[in-house]
Amino acid sequence: MFTSDVNGRITEIMFTAGSTVKEGTPLVQLFDGPDQGDLASFKAQATVAQISLDRAKQLAARQFGPQATVDQAQSAFDQANAGIAKTQAIISQKLVRAPFDGDLGVRKVEVGQYLTAGTQIVSLTDLSQLYANFTVTEKDSAALKVGQTVRIAVDAYPGRAFEGKITTIEPQIATDNAQHSRAGDDRQPERILKPGMFATTTVVLPDKPPVVTIPETAVDYTLYGDSVYLLTEKKEDDGKTSLTAVRTFVQTGNRIHGRAEILKGLKPGDRVVAVGQLKLQSGAAVAISADPTPPMPAKPPRY
Protein backbone atom coordinates (compact mmCIF):
# COMPACT_ATOMS: atom_id res chain seq x y z
CA MET A 1 0.00 0.00 0.00
CA PHE A 2 1.48 3.37 -0.98
CA THR A 3 0.40 6.94 -0.27
CA SER A 4 0.98 10.55 -1.34
CA ASP A 5 3.71 12.70 0.21
CA VAL A 6 1.60 15.90 0.11
CA ASN A 7 -1.99 17.05 0.55
CA GLY A 8 -4.19 17.92 -2.42
CA ARG A 9 -7.43 17.40 -4.32
CA ILE A 10 -7.48 14.51 -6.80
CA THR A 11 -8.09 15.77 -10.33
CA GLU A 12 -7.34 12.58 -12.28
CA ILE A 13 -6.97 8.85 -11.62
CA MET A 14 -4.81 7.24 -14.29
CA PHE A 15 -4.91 3.54 -13.32
CA THR A 16 -7.34 0.64 -13.43
CA ALA A 17 -7.76 -1.48 -10.32
CA GLY A 18 -6.17 -4.92 -10.71
CA SER A 19 -3.86 -3.91 -13.55
CA THR A 20 -0.11 -4.45 -13.80
CA VAL A 21 2.08 -1.34 -13.87
CA LYS A 22 5.74 -0.53 -14.35
CA GLU A 23 7.93 1.57 -12.09
CA GLY A 24 7.30 5.28 -12.69
CA THR A 25 3.82 4.85 -14.20
CA PRO A 26 1.63 7.90 -13.33
CA LEU A 27 -1.28 6.83 -11.13
CA VAL A 28 -2.91 9.87 -9.48
CA GLN A 29 -2.75 13.59 -10.27
CA LEU A 30 -3.38 16.13 -7.50
CA PHE A 31 -4.45 19.72 -8.24
CA ASP A 32 -1.26 21.72 -8.94
CA GLY A 33 -2.64 24.91 -10.56
CA PRO A 34 -1.14 27.35 -8.01
CA ASP A 35 2.19 25.53 -8.17
CA GLN A 36 2.25 25.76 -11.97
CA GLY A 37 1.63 29.55 -11.60
CA ASP A 38 4.50 29.84 -9.12
CA LEU A 39 6.73 27.93 -11.53
CA ALA A 40 5.95 30.33 -14.37
CA SER A 41 6.63 33.29 -12.08
CA PHE A 42 10.01 31.95 -10.97
CA LYS A 43 10.99 31.20 -14.57
CA ALA A 44 10.18 34.81 -15.54
CA GLN A 45 12.22 36.08 -12.59
CA ALA A 46 15.09 33.86 -13.65
CA THR A 47 15.00 35.28 -17.18
CA VAL A 48 15.15 38.89 -15.92
CA ALA A 49 17.83 37.99 -13.38
CA GLN A 50 19.92 36.38 -16.12
CA ILE A 51 19.75 39.53 -18.25
CA SER A 52 20.63 41.76 -15.29
CA LEU A 53 23.53 39.50 -14.35
CA ASP A 54 24.98 39.49 -17.87
CA ARG A 55 24.73 43.32 -18.06
CA ALA A 56 26.34 43.76 -14.62
CA LYS A 57 29.23 41.47 -15.60
CA GLN A 58 29.83 43.41 -18.81
CA LEU A 59 29.88 46.77 -17.00
CA ALA A 60 32.15 45.42 -14.29
CA ALA A 61 34.56 44.06 -16.92
CA ARG A 62 34.87 47.62 -18.36
CA GLN A 63 35.14 49.05 -14.86
CA PHE A 64 31.91 51.00 -15.38
CA GLY A 65 30.11 49.24 -12.56
CA PRO A 66 30.95 47.95 -9.06
CA GLN A 67 31.39 44.27 -8.17
CA ALA A 68 28.60 44.64 -5.61
CA THR A 69 26.09 45.02 -8.47
CA VAL A 70 27.33 41.76 -9.98
CA ASP A 71 26.95 39.98 -6.64
CA GLN A 72 23.39 41.27 -6.20
CA ALA A 73 22.43 40.18 -9.72
CA GLN A 74 23.98 36.75 -9.13
CA SER A 75 22.03 36.38 -5.87
CA ALA A 76 18.75 37.29 -7.59
CA PHE A 77 19.44 34.76 -10.35
CA ASP A 78 20.27 31.99 -7.85
CA GLN A 79 17.12 32.70 -5.83
CA ALA A 80 14.96 32.46 -8.94
CA ASN A 81 16.54 29.12 -9.88
CA ALA A 82 16.06 27.84 -6.32
CA GLY A 83 12.37 28.77 -6.54
CA ILE A 84 12.10 26.87 -9.81
CA ALA A 85 13.70 23.75 -8.33
CA LYS A 86 11.48 23.85 -5.22
CA THR A 87 8.28 24.37 -7.19
CA GLN A 88 9.17 21.60 -9.65
CA ALA A 89 9.71 19.25 -6.70
CA ILE A 90 6.28 20.14 -5.28
CA ILE A 91 4.65 19.60 -8.69
CA SER A 92 6.36 16.21 -9.05
CA GLN A 93 5.05 15.18 -5.63
CA LYS A 94 1.51 15.92 -6.78
CA LEU A 95 1.84 13.40 -9.60
CA VAL A 96 1.88 10.08 -7.75
CA ARG A 97 3.82 7.40 -9.62
CA ALA A 98 4.29 3.67 -9.06
CA PRO A 99 7.44 3.19 -6.96
CA PHE A 100 8.16 -0.26 -8.46
CA ASP A 101 6.78 -2.86 -10.89
CA GLY A 102 3.79 -4.76 -9.57
CA ASP A 103 0.08 -5.53 -9.54
CA LEU A 104 -2.46 -2.99 -8.30
CA GLY A 105 -5.25 -3.88 -5.92
CA VAL A 106 -8.59 -2.24 -5.10
CA ARG A 107 -8.74 1.54 -5.49
CA LYS A 108 -9.19 3.42 -2.21
CA VAL A 109 -9.74 6.98 -3.57
CA GLU A 110 -12.04 8.84 -5.96
CA VAL A 111 -11.72 11.88 -8.27
CA GLY A 112 -12.47 15.10 -6.36
CA GLN A 113 -11.48 13.63 -3.01
CA TYR A 114 -9.14 15.73 -0.87
CA LEU A 115 -6.16 13.49 -0.24
CA THR A 116 -4.10 14.04 2.87
CA ALA A 117 -0.51 12.87 3.11
CA GLY A 118 -0.40 9.26 4.31
CA THR A 119 -3.87 8.30 3.01
CA GLN A 120 -3.84 4.88 1.31
CA ILE A 121 -4.39 5.13 -2.45
CA VAL A 122 -4.12 1.53 -3.67
CA SER A 123 -2.08 -1.56 -2.87
CA LEU A 124 0.88 -2.37 -5.11
CA THR A 125 2.42 -5.82 -4.85
CA ASP A 126 5.37 -7.39 -6.63
CA LEU A 127 4.25 -11.04 -6.83
CA SER A 128 7.35 -12.18 -8.71
CA GLN A 129 9.38 -12.37 -5.50
CA LEU A 130 8.12 -12.64 -1.93
CA TYR A 131 9.61 -12.82 1.56
CA ALA A 132 8.37 -15.13 4.31
CA ASN A 133 8.95 -14.21 7.94
CA PHE A 134 9.04 -17.08 10.42
CA THR A 135 10.19 -17.76 13.97
CA VAL A 136 12.19 -20.53 15.58
CA THR A 137 12.81 -21.36 19.20
CA GLU A 138 15.95 -20.21 20.96
CA LYS A 139 17.05 -23.85 21.15
CA ASP A 140 16.99 -24.25 17.36
CA SER A 141 18.34 -20.80 16.48
CA ALA A 142 21.96 -21.98 16.53
CA ALA A 143 21.27 -24.25 13.55
CA LEU A 144 20.20 -21.36 11.29
CA LYS A 145 22.61 -19.88 8.75
CA VAL A 146 22.10 -17.30 6.01
CA GLY A 147 21.82 -19.07 2.67
CA GLN A 148 20.16 -22.24 3.96
CA THR A 149 17.29 -23.60 1.88
CA VAL A 150 13.77 -23.16 3.25
CA ARG A 151 10.77 -25.10 1.97
CA ILE A 152 7.45 -23.28 2.30
CA ALA A 153 3.99 -24.86 2.23
CA VAL A 154 0.66 -23.01 2.18
CA ASP A 155 -2.86 -24.31 2.77
CA ALA A 156 -4.07 -22.94 -0.57
CA TYR A 157 -1.85 -25.38 -2.51
CA PRO A 158 -1.59 -28.64 -0.55
CA GLY A 159 1.14 -30.99 -1.65
CA ARG A 160 3.26 -28.24 -3.22
CA ALA A 161 6.51 -26.90 -1.80
CA PHE A 162 8.05 -23.53 -2.63
CA GLU A 163 11.77 -23.07 -2.01
CA GLY A 164 13.69 -20.01 -0.89
CA LYS A 165 16.87 -19.04 0.92
CA ILE A 166 17.37 -17.53 4.37
CA THR A 167 18.41 -13.94 3.71
CA THR A 168 18.17 -12.36 7.18
CA ILE A 169 18.39 -13.63 10.76
CA GLU A 170 17.29 -11.30 13.53
CA PRO A 171 20.32 -10.93 15.85
CA GLN A 172 18.14 -10.41 18.94
CA ILE A 173 16.10 -13.06 20.71
CA ALA A 174 12.51 -11.89 21.21
CA THR A 175 10.83 -11.86 24.62
CA ASP A 176 8.59 -14.74 23.52
CA ASN A 177 11.70 -16.98 23.43
CA ALA A 178 11.77 -17.00 19.65
CA GLN A 179 14.13 -15.73 16.99
CA HIS A 180 12.78 -14.16 13.82
CA SER A 181 14.19 -15.00 10.41
CA ARG A 182 13.32 -14.10 6.84
CA ALA A 183 13.41 -16.34 3.80
CA GLY A 184 13.77 -14.52 0.51
CA ASP A 185 14.45 -15.22 -3.16
CA ASP A 186 11.21 -17.17 -3.30
CA ARG A 187 10.64 -16.61 -7.01
CA GLN A 188 7.30 -17.73 -8.39
CA PRO A 189 6.80 -17.41 -12.14
CA GLU A 190 3.17 -18.51 -11.68
CA ARG A 191 2.55 -15.58 -9.26
CA ILE A 192 0.22 -17.70 -7.14
CA LEU A 193 1.55 -16.93 -3.66
CA LYS A 194 0.03 -13.86 -2.02
CA PRO A 195 1.26 -11.65 0.83
CA GLY A 196 -0.47 -12.46 4.11
CA MET A 197 -0.82 -16.19 3.48
CA PHE A 198 -0.19 -18.46 6.46
CA ALA A 199 2.86 -20.57 5.64
CA THR A 200 4.54 -23.59 7.17
CA THR A 201 8.33 -23.40 6.82
CA THR A 202 10.91 -26.17 6.94
CA VAL A 203 14.60 -25.30 7.10
CA VAL A 204 16.81 -27.79 5.26
CA LEU A 205 19.80 -28.49 7.49
CA PRO A 206 23.12 -29.94 6.30
CA ASP A 207 23.27 -33.72 6.00
CA LYS A 208 24.08 -35.50 9.25
CA PRO A 209 26.21 -38.64 9.58
CA PRO A 210 24.21 -41.91 9.65
CA VAL A 211 22.44 -42.55 12.96
CA VAL A 212 20.64 -45.49 14.54
CA THR A 213 16.86 -45.15 14.52
CA ILE A 214 14.14 -47.42 15.87
CA PRO A 215 10.35 -47.27 15.90
CA GLU A 216 9.22 -44.70 18.43
CA THR A 217 6.90 -47.30 19.96
CA ALA A 218 9.98 -49.26 21.06
CA VAL A 219 11.11 -46.51 23.46
CA ASP A 220 9.77 -46.48 27.02
CA TYR A 221 9.85 -42.87 28.25
CA THR A 222 10.01 -42.60 32.06
CA LEU A 223 11.22 -40.16 34.71
CA TYR A 224 14.22 -42.41 35.27
CA GLY A 225 15.31 -42.26 31.64
CA ASP A 226 14.47 -43.65 28.24
CA SER A 227 14.88 -47.38 27.73
CA VAL A 228 14.22 -50.18 25.27
CA TYR A 229 14.05 -53.96 25.48
CA LEU A 230 17.15 -55.24 23.67
CA LEU A 231 16.98 -58.78 22.30
CA THR A 232 20.03 -60.85 23.19
CA GLU A 233 20.80 -64.39 22.06
CA LYS A 234 21.63 -67.12 24.54
CA LYS A 235 22.71 -70.68 23.79
CA GLU A 236 21.01 -73.37 25.86
CA ASP A 237 22.62 -76.58 27.06
CA ASP A 238 20.96 -78.49 24.25
CA GLY A 239 22.64 -76.22 21.66
CA LYS A 240 19.53 -74.31 20.74
CA THR A 241 19.49 -70.52 20.72
CA SER A 242 16.93 -68.53 22.71
CA LEU A 243 16.12 -64.84 22.79
CA THR A 244 15.99 -62.76 25.96
CA ALA A 245 14.61 -59.22 26.34
CA VAL A 246 16.91 -57.07 28.47
CA ARG A 247 15.93 -53.54 29.49
CA THR A 248 18.62 -51.20 28.20
CA PHE A 249 18.77 -47.47 28.86
CA VAL A 250 19.35 -45.29 25.81
CA GLN A 251 19.80 -41.65 24.95
CA THR A 252 17.27 -40.48 22.37
CA GLY A 253 17.52 -37.58 19.94
CA ASN A 254 15.08 -36.22 17.41
CA ARG A 255 11.77 -37.92 16.69
CA ILE A 256 10.22 -37.68 13.25
CA HIS A 257 7.75 -39.68 11.22
CA GLY A 258 7.29 -42.28 13.94
CA ARG A 259 10.98 -43.09 14.44
CA ALA A 260 13.31 -42.10 17.28
CA GLU A 261 17.00 -41.29 16.89
CA ILE A 262 19.24 -43.22 19.28
CA LEU A 263 22.37 -41.32 20.26
CA LYS A 264 23.73 -43.78 22.81
CA GLY A 265 22.91 -47.29 24.01
CA LEU A 266 22.41 -49.19 20.75
CA LYS A 267 24.52 -50.06 17.76
CA PRO A 268 23.59 -50.88 14.18
CA GLY A 269 22.07 -54.33 13.86
CA ASP A 270 20.64 -54.52 17.39
CA ARG A 271 17.09 -55.84 17.65
CA VAL A 272 14.57 -54.32 20.02
CA VAL A 273 10.97 -55.03 21.02
CA ALA A 274 8.71 -52.65 19.11
CA VAL A 275 5.33 -53.35 20.81
CA GLY A 276 3.99 -55.08 23.89
CA GLN A 277 6.66 -53.91 26.37
CA LEU A 278 4.10 -53.70 29.19
CA LYS A 279 3.94 -57.48 29.25
CA LEU A 280 7.71 -57.89 29.57
CA GLN A 281 10.22 -57.94 32.37
CA SER A 282 13.96 -57.63 31.96
CA GLY A 283 15.44 -61.07 31.35
CA ALA A 284 12.22 -62.63 30.06
CA ALA A 285 12.43 -65.13 27.22
CA VAL A 286 10.76 -63.99 24.00
CA ALA A 287 10.14 -65.27 20.51
CA ILE A 288 9.94 -63.31 17.30
CA SER A 289 6.37 -63.19 16.00
CA ALA A 290 5.58 -64.23 12.48
CA ASP A 291 2.87 -61.57 12.25
CA PRO A 292 3.55 -58.61 9.93
CA THR A 293 4.95 -55.41 11.37
CA PRO A 294 2.20 -53.10 12.72
CA PRO A 295 1.44 -50.35 10.18
CA MET A 296 2.69 -46.83 10.78
CA PRO A 297 0.07 -44.20 11.68
CA ALA A 298 -1.51 -42.48 8.69
CA LYS A 299 -0.41 -39.10 10.01
CA PRO A 300 2.59 -39.55 12.31
CA PRO A 301 3.04 -36.88 14.96
CA ARG A 302 5.34 -33.94 14.13
CA TYR A 303 7.84 -32.47 16.58
N, C-alpha and C positions, 0 to 999 in steps of 0.2 A: 504494500500500500504506500503510495507516495502522495505528497502534498505540495502546495504552493509556498514559496518563501515570503510572499508579500500579500497584502490585502487588495481586494479589487472586485469589481462587478464582472461577471462572466458575459462576454459578448459573443463568443463562438466556441462550440465544441467540435473538434475536428476528428474524433475517433468514433469507432463503432464498438460497442461492448462485445467482448469475446473474440476480437480480432487479434492478429499477430502484428507486432510493430517492431521497427528497428530502432536502435539507439539514435536519439536526436530527432525523432519524428514529432512534429508539433501536435499537441493534444488539446490544450485549452488556451484560449486567448482572453486575457483580462483587459478591461477598458484602460487604454493608455493615451487618450486624447490630450490631456494636459501635459503629459510627459513628452509627447511628440511636439507640442508647441514650445516647451522649454528647450528641446533639442534644436529646433529651428532658430530660436533666439540666440542660443550659445554659438551656433554656427555663424550667424550674422556677426556677432561680437568678435568671433575669431577672425573673420574676414577683415573687419575694420582694424582690429589689433595688428594683423599681419601687415597691412598697408602702413599703419603708423610706425611700426617697428622698422620696416624697410626704409622709410623716409628718415627716421631718426638716425639710423646707421649711416646713411649717405651723408647727412649733415655733419655727423660727428667725424666721419672720415675726412671731410674738408675743413674740419675745425670751425664749422659755423654753428655748431650746437654742442651743449654739454653732454657728458656721459650719463648724467642723471636722467636725462630725457630718454636715452636708450634703455636704461634699466627699468624705467616706469613702463615703457612700451612693451618690453619683454615680459614684465610681470602681468600686464593686462592680457597679453597673448597667451601666456601659460594658464591664467585663470579661466579664460574662455575654453581652452582645450580640456582643462580639468572638468569644467561643467559639462562639456560634450561627453567625456568618458563616463562621468557619473550618471548622466541621464540615459545614455545607451545601456548601461548596466541595469538601470531600473526597468527600462523598456524590455530588455531581454528576460528579466525575471517575470514579467507579466505575460510572456509567451511560454507556457509550461510544456516542456519536451520530455520524451521518454528517456530516463537515465541509462537504460540498457535494453538489449533485445529481450523480448518476452511476449507472453500472452496476457491480454487485458481481461479483467473480470467484469463485474457488474458496475455500471456507472453510478456514482454517488451524488452527482451534482446536476444542475439544470441551467440552461441559458437564462440570464437575468438574475441569477442568484448572487448575492454578495458573499464572496469567498474570503474567509479570514485565514491568515497564515496558520498552517498546521491542520486545516480541515482536509479529511480524506477525499480524494478525487476518484480514484479507481485503483484496484489492485493490479499489480504488474508482476508476473512470475516468470522466471526463466526455468522451464521444465526440463531443459536439456541436461542440467546438472544440479543435483540436490545434495544437501548435507543432512545427516541424521545425528542428532544428539542423544547420547545414552549414558547411563550411569553404571558403575560397577562398585562392588564393595571394597572397603579398604584392604581386605585380605587379598583380593584378586588384583588390586591396582598395580602391584609390582610386576605382573606378567605382561602389562600393556607396553607397547613400543610404537612410536610413530612409523607408519609404513606397513603395519600388519594388515592382513586382509580381514575384512568384516563381511559376513553374509547377513543380509537383511531380508526378513519375511514380513509380509503384510497380510491382514485378513482378507483384503479385497481380491488377492490373487493367491489362493492356497496352492501349495505345491511348487511355487516358483521362488527362486532365490535370486536376489540382486546383490552384486558384489561391489565393495568399495574399499578404500584404504583409510586407516586412521591418520588424520592430518593434524589434530590438535589434542593434547591431553592437558586438562586443567591442573596446574601445579599445586593447587590447594585442595585439601580434603574438606568437603562440606560438613556442616554440623549434623547432617542426617547420616553420617558415617558412610558416605558414598563419594566417589570421584567421578567427575563429569568428563566425557570425552566426545570427540566429534569425528565422524567418519565422512570423508568427502570423496570426490572423484567418482561419485556414483552416476555414471553416464547412462542415460536411458534413451536410445534412439526412438523408442515407441512412445515416449512422453506419457506414460501411464501412471507413474507415481505422482502423488500430489502432496504439497506441504500440509502438515497437520495430521497426516495419517499416523495411526499407532503402529509401531514397528517392533518386531522382535529381532534382536541383534545377536549374532554369534561371532566371537572373535576367534580366528584361526590361529592357534598357537604353533610354534615350531614342533616338528616331530620329536617325540620322546623315544628313548631306547625301549626295546621290548620289555613288557612287564607281565607278571603272572596275574591272571584274572580267573575268577570262579563265579558261578551263579550267586547272585546276592542272597538267595534263599539258603545258601549253605552257611552263611555267617550268623552266629548267635551273638547279638549285641546285648551286653550286660554292663552294669556299673563296674564290674571287676575287670572288664576288658572284652575285646572281641575274640571269639574263638570259633573253631571249626572242628568237626570230627574227621580226623585223618585216618585213612584206611592203611593198615600195615599188614604185611604178610607174615605168617608164622607157620613153620613146618611142624607137623605133629609127629608123634613117635612112629606112626604107621607110614610116614613118608608123604602123606597128603598135606596140602597147603590150605590154611584157613585164613580168613580175613578178620581183623579186629579193628574196631573203631576207637580211636584214642583222641580225647579232647586235646586240642593244641591251640595255644593262644597265638594270635596273629595281629599284625598291624595293617589296618586297611587304609586305602587312599581314596581316590575318587570313585564315585558310583555313577554309572551311566548305562542306560538301556538294559537294566536288569542284571548287570554284572558289576562285581566289586573288584577293585584293584588291590592286590596283596603286596605290601611293601616288605614285609618281614614275616617269617614263620613257615613259608612254603617254598618249594622249588618246582621248576617245570617237571611235569610228569606225575606229580603227586595226585592221588585220588582222594576226594572228600565226599562226605554224605551231603546230598543236595536237598533232600526233604525228609521229614519224619524224625528230626533230631530229638523231639520231645519224648520219644519212646526209647531213647538210647541212654546208656551210661558208659562212662569211659572204661574201656577194656572189654566191652561186650562183643561177642562174636556176631558177625553180619555176613550176609550173602548178597551178591549183586543181583538185582531184580532183572528179569527178562522183559519187563514192561517198557514201553517206549518212554523217552524222556518227557516230563510234563511240558506242555507248550508254554512259551513265553506269553506274558500279558499282551493284549492287543495294543495297549497304550502304556508302555512302561513309564514309571515315574521319572521326572526330570529333576535334577539337582543343580 
